[in-house]
Amino acid sequence: MKSLITRAAVLGASVMTAATLATPAQAAPTAETTATRSYYGAIAINSRTLAVGLMNDSSTRSGAERLALTRCKNYSYSSYCKNVVWVRNGCAAVAVKYDSKGRPVRYASAYGSSKWPTIRLAQKRAKGSSTTGTVKTRAWLCTTRYY
């Protein structure tokens, strides 16, 4: 019995030593560490030119929104950009409705847990109650998800 306890103590010490010597790059991610990661994405749109700025896989919501807004302003060269949707560990989409002459009438956004249902919801919101006009997806993104 005494030798069994000694072997268990030696085995426990060797396992503990191996675990403490492993660097974070070598250690396999556990369910606890992967479940707590959050990836944020944001979409900003210029209401006049429909230029879009996207930011994907940011570590914070404010960082994602700030960079999406900056990219929108860089692409459109004007200050009519605004953040329309943000998402954490999921997908976001923006759709635009055009009239019969090809002019944008309205836009709508949506977010969800997967790509296609989110895109369809944004298109449905952009279409509204009217049956005339064409609806097109302007932008979409999905963040990296670990769950």
C-alpha atoms as one frame of an Amber mdcrd trajectory, in Angstrom:
protein
   0.000   0.000   0.000   2.828   2.359   0.883   4.522   1.775  -2.511   1.197
   2.422  -4.289   0.844   5.790  -2.551   4.467   6.660  -3.373   3.931   5.810
  -7.059   0.796   7.932  -7.157   2.667  10.861  -5.616   5.535  10.552  -8.121
   3.083  10.247 -11.027   1.120  13.276  -9.799   4.294  15.338  -9.477   5.453
  14.430 -12.988   2.072  15.358 -14.477   2.076  18.654 -12.590   5.631  19.431
 -13.726   4.797  18.737 -17.365   1.699  20.927 -17.168   3.528  23.833 -15.550
   6.432  23.659 -18.024   4.189  23.813 -21.091   4.028  27.235 -22.651   0.663
  28.739 -23.639   1.512  28.208 -27.324   2.070  24.501 -26.706  -0.827  23.933
 -24.341  -4.029  22.727 -25.926  -6.974  25.109 -25.446  -9.455  23.926 -22.896
 -13.213  24.245 -23.058 -13.057  26.928 -20.386 -10.629  29.200 -22.291 -12.317
  28.819 -25.682 -15.807  29.450 -24.301 -14.772  32.802 -22.828 -13.270  34.225
 -26.024 -15.306  36.911 -27.713 -14.842  38.106 -31.257 -16.615  41.273 -32.335
 -17.516  42.487 -35.792 -19.149  45.698 -37.008 -20.513  47.154 -40.228 -20.679
  50.890 -40.935 -22.397  52.382 -43.982 -22.437  55.770 -45.667 -26.065  56.801
 -46.060 -25.376  58.787 -49.238 -22.886  56.739 -51.220 -23.573  53.317 -49.626
 -19.852  52.806 -49.046 -19.284  50.150 -46.405 -16.662  49.686 -43.723 -16.207
  46.288 -42.094 -14.248  45.157 -39.081 -14.073  41.503 -38.165 -12.622  39.587
 -35.197 -11.840  42.533 -32.957 -11.322  41.886 -29.262 -13.756  44.636 -28.192
 -17.048  46.036 -29.447 -15.817  49.625 -29.371 -12.699  48.682 -31.324 -14.752
  46.935 -34.003 -17.157  49.868 -34.341 -14.370  52.446 -34.407 -12.400  50.650
 -37.123 -15.504  49.940 -39.234 -16.392  53.636 -39.081 -12.847  54.655 -39.997
 -12.795  52.272 -42.974 -16.172  53.543 -44.165 -14.936  57.128 -44.040 -11.759
  56.177 -45.907 -13.717  54.436 -48.673 -16.357  57.132 -49.092 -14.262  60.264
 -48.478 -17.115  61.826 -46.514 -18.478  61.999 -43.004 -21.928  60.502 -43.603
 -20.880  57.108 -42.246 -22.509  55.542 -39.244 -22.367  52.187 -37.521 -25.465
  50.176 -38.337 -24.809  46.768 -36.757 -22.341  44.988 -34.492 -22.128  41.340
 -33.487 -20.320  39.157 -30.961 -19.470  35.593 -32.022 -21.936  35.545 -34.882
 -22.872  37.031 -38.257 -24.138  40.441 -39.383 -25.518  41.683 -42.707 -26.713
  44.882 -44.380 -29.134  44.881 -47.326 -30.229  47.791 -49.544 -33.510  48.254
 -51.400 -33.414  49.996 -54.789 -36.357  51.510 -56.656 -37.181  50.826 -60.318
 -34.663  53.460 -61.445 -31.810  51.904 -59.460 -31.746  54.517 -56.686 -31.333
  53.323 -53.100 -34.529  53.732 -51.118 -33.698  52.178 -47.760 -31.288  49.857
 -46.014 -31.639  47.466 -43.106 -29.353  45.348 -40.965 -29.595  42.064 -39.073
 -27.456  39.844 -36.870 -27.632  36.186 -35.971 -25.722  33.010 -35.330 -25.269
  31.850 -38.940 -24.696  33.449 -42.344 -27.704  32.716 -44.557 -30.538  33.267
 -42.081 -28.916  36.585 -41.142 -28.638  37.690 -44.786 -32.244  36.708 -45.495
 -33.464  38.625 -42.435 -31.595  41.776 -43.523 -33.112  41.467 -47.003 -36.598
  40.982 -45.574 -36.214  44.066 -43.369 -34.930  46.148 -46.272 -37.811  45.073
 -48.494 -40.416  46.190 -45.966 -44.102  45.923 -46.805 -43.712  47.047 -50.417
 -43.357  44.463 -53.181 -41.756  46.816 -55.723 -38.042  47.351 -56.017 -34.964
  45.177 -55.818 -33.183  44.166 -52.631 -29.468  43.361 -52.648 -27.078  42.403
 -49.889 -24.547  45.196 -49.498 -22.238  43.579 -46.925 -22.025  40.665 -44.526
 -19.502  39.239 -42.082 -19.132  36.309 -39.709 -16.712  36.376 -36.806 -14.481
  33.522 -35.766 -16.386  31.390 -33.299 -15.108  28.794 -30.860 -18.179  27.028
 -29.536
